Amino acid sequence: MTVTVDLIESYLKSGQIFHRLRKVIVRNLYVSAETDLSRSVIVAGSGRSGTTWLSEIINFDNRYRLIFEPIRPEVVASLAHFQPKQYLRPDNNDEKYLKPIENILYGRIRNPFLDKHNMRFYSRCSLIKMIRGHLMLRWLHTHFPMLPIIFLLRHPLAVAVSKQRIGWDTEELEGFLEQRELVDDHLGRFINLIQNVRTDLERHVLIWCIENYIALKQFRQNELFITFYENLCERPQEEVKRLLDFLGEDSIEKVLQSIRKPSATAIGYRAPVMDRDIGAWRQQISTEQMNRCLEILAAFGLHEVYG
């Protein structure tokens, strides 16, 4: 009984019960409102790159309705015909893709998964957080140019090691090759490389390369805001200032107070994000593994992004 009482007292002191109760209430009872896309934002990046943390930094004052990972065909019925990581050519005007995405962006659907981290009862601006939208970012920008995009990068080996540590699969690699337009437009010259990767680590790095290569290749300078996870950890004041300038905000002190908190999807960490060793992944791979992964990065011309 002592353990139970101590646990409850700890929860009460930290406000966790109130926080969790409020989240349950809000995600079920929030007031739907037509989203103003010019006041909204997309946060995109690879899985395990810090997109949830970045979303929480941007939404430090809870002004946005948070739409969490909307490109999930298995949980959003209107996207059942989408690939898990769907590629769309920028000039694709097919209503079967355009209409369901439009409904999501404008906040016209309610979904327990998409709403699970939302803490806003009413808002006409949304933050759309996605790790599965790289291959349709240019399409989104073409059809919804008023919606700003923040693109987060984290070291590919840090991402790969993190994914491997928690058991993420790599089945999407085969899914890329099943999309004929994707192969014709971008992946044709990488077929042999894709078919000959040997280990899960290499496959995770290859997935990082494909999704980031295609996203970056399709955009010109100043069409999206690029930030680095490592910069947010090592130079938070400078990087947050850049981010707030992009969003037209001026609340840097309040943001810096919240930036140290681990994100809602952080796994196995209790220390503030900025206190972690961002190069810790180096201790978990061999020189041979690193060299092989650098060869994969070089094939896409991405080996110099981090040096």
N, C-alpha and C positions, 0 to 999 in steps of 0.2 A: 504493500500500500504506500510505503514511503516513496518508492520510485515513482509511482503514479502521481502522487501529490506534488513531488518536486517537479515532475515534467509539466504538470498543469500550471504550477506557479511560474515556471520558466516561460511557458507560452504566453501567459497573461502579461508578464513583465515585458516581453519583447513585442507584444501586440500581434503575434501570429494568428491567434484565434480571430481577432477582429478583421485582420487582413484577409484571411481565408473565407470568413463568412461574407465579407463585403464582395469578394470576387465571385462567390457563388450567386449572390443576389444580383449583382450587376450583369453578369453574363446571361442571366435568364430574364431580367426585367428591363434592360436598357431600352431607351426610346430610339427607334429607328429614324434616321434622318437622311435626306439626300446629301451625299458627300460633295463638298466643294473641292474638286481635284486640285485647283491651284493653291489651296491651303493644306493639301495633304502631301504625303511623301512615301516613296518606296525605299525600303532598306533591303538591299540584295547582297548576297555573298555565299560562299561555300558553307556547307554544313560544318560545324565545329570551328567556325572562324570568328565567332563573337558577335553574330548578328543580333542575338537576343539582348546581349549587353549593350550594344550600340543603340538598339531600339529604346531601351530603358533610359539611356543617357538623353536621347532626343526627347523622350516623353517624360522627362523628370518632373514636370508639373501636371502630368495627367491630362493634357489638353486634347490628346488624340484618342479616337476610338482605335484600339489595336486590333488589326486583322492578322491573325497568326497563320502563316503557311497556307495560303489559299490554294496553291497549285497541288492539290492532293486528290486525284481522281477517285481514290478508294473511299474518301470520306465526304466528298462534295458531289452529289448526284449529277448535277448539271455538267460536270467535267468528266463523266465516265468514259467518254470517247477520247480523252487526252492521254498522251503518254505521260509516265511519271515525271519526265523532264522533256516536255514538249518543245520541239523546234518549230518556229513559224517564220516564214520569210516575211520581211517587213511589209511587202505589198499584198500580203494575204488578207483579203476582205471577206472571207467566208464567214457568214453569220453563225455557223455552228461553233466557231471559236470566239468571234467577236462578242456575241450577245452574252454568254455566261460570264466572260471576264468583265464586261461592262457592268453587269449586275453586281459582281463582287466589289469592283472598285468604287461604285457609287453606293455601296452599303445596303443593297436591296435584299440581301439574303441573311438569314440567321442560321448559324450552325454551331453546335456545341464545341467542335474542334477549333474552328476559326476564332470563336469568341472566348476561348478558355483563359486567356491572359488579359482580357479587356477589363478595365477598371473605371470606365467612363459611362455614366448614365445617359448623357446626351452630348453629341458633338457633331458638327458638320465637317470636321476634318478628320481624316483617318491616317494611320500609319500602317502600311502594308508591308509586313516583314516576310521575306521569302528566301529560301535556300534552293528552290527548285525551278527558278525562273530565268536562269542565265540565258537559255537558248531562245527566249522570247522577249528579252529586254528591248531589243531594237524595235521589234514589232509593237511592243507597248508604247515606246517613245513615239513611234510613227502615228499611232492611232489616238494616243492620249498625251500630246506634247506638253500640255499644261502641268502634268504631274512630274515633279522633280524626282530624280533617282540618285540615291546615295549608294555607292558601290564599295563594299568592304573587302580588302585583301588581307590574308594572313599567310605566313610562310607555308608553302605546300607540304613540307615534311612535318611541320607542326600539326597541320590539319590531318595528314595521313596517319600520324602516330596516334592522335587523339581518337580518330575514327576506329583505328585498329584496337585501341585499348578498350573501347566499349562495345566492340563486336559489330560495327556497321558492315553490311554486306556490300558487294560491288556489282550486283546484277545489272545495274543501270548501264554498265559498259556495253553489254550486249544489246541493251535497249537503244543505245545511240545508233548502232549499226542497222537496226531495223527501220530507222527513219530514212527513207530514200532521199528526200530533199536535203536532209542534213549531211548525208554522205556526199551527195553531188555537189553541194555548195561549199563544204568545209573539210570533210574528213577523208576524202578520197585518197590523198597522198599519205595518210597516216594508217591505212588499213593494216599493212604488215606489222607496224609497231603495235597497234591495238591487239592484234591476234597473237602476238608473241610475248606479251608481258607475262612474267613468271610467278610473281608473288602477290599477296594481298596488298602489301605496302606499295608495290609498283602500280597496282591497279588503282589504288586510292590516289596516288600522285597523277596518274594518267587521267582520271576523272577530273581532278582539279585543273589539269592543263586544258582539257577539252572545254569545260564550261567557262573558264576564265579567258582562254584564247578567243573563243567565239564572241563573247560579250565585249571584250576590249577591241577586237578587230572591227566590230561594226559601228563603233562610236568615234566621233571626232572630238578634239580637245574642247573642253568646257560644255559638252553635252550631258555629262553626268559628273557628279562629285565623287572623286576617289579618295578613300582614306585607308590607312593601314592600322591593323590591330596593334602592331608593335609601337607605332607612334602614339596611339592612345594610351598605351601602358607607360612608355618612357618619357613622352613629352605631352602630357595631357592638356596643360594650359594652352600651349601653342595649337594643338590639334583641335581642341574644343572651340577655340576662338575661330579657326577656319570654318569649322562646321556651323557654328552659330551665325557667322557672317553669310554663309551660303543660304541659311534658312531665314535670314533677316531678323535674327533674335539677338538680345543683349542681356543674358542672364548667366554669365560665365561663373560667378561665384557659387550660385545655387547648383549649377551643373557639376562643378568640381566637388561639391559636398556629396553628391550622389554617385559619382563616377567610381568610387572605390568599392561599391557593393558588388558581390558576385551576382551573376544573372540568374534568372528563374530556371534556366536550363543547364547551369553549371553542374557538373557531375564530379563528386569526389573532392570538391574544394570548399573550404570555409574561409580561407584567407582572402583579403581584398585582392581584386584582379591585379592591381599595379604592383603588389608585393611578390608576385610570382616571377620565377625565372623564365623569361620568354624563350630562352634557348635550351630549356630542359630536354626537349626532344632529342638533342644531339647525343645524350647519354643512352638512348634506347635503340640506336641503330648503328650498324657497323660502317666502317669506311667503304667497304665493298657495296653495301646497300645504298649509301649516300651517292657514290659515284654512278651507280646504275640509274638512280632517280634523277641525277643531274643530266644524264644522257637523254632521258625522256623529256625533261624540261627544255633542253637545248634543241630538240627536234621541233618544238613549238616556238622557239625563239623567246622562251620565258625564263631562261637561266640567269639573265642579268637583272631581273626584277628585284631580286634580293642579293645578287652577287654571290 
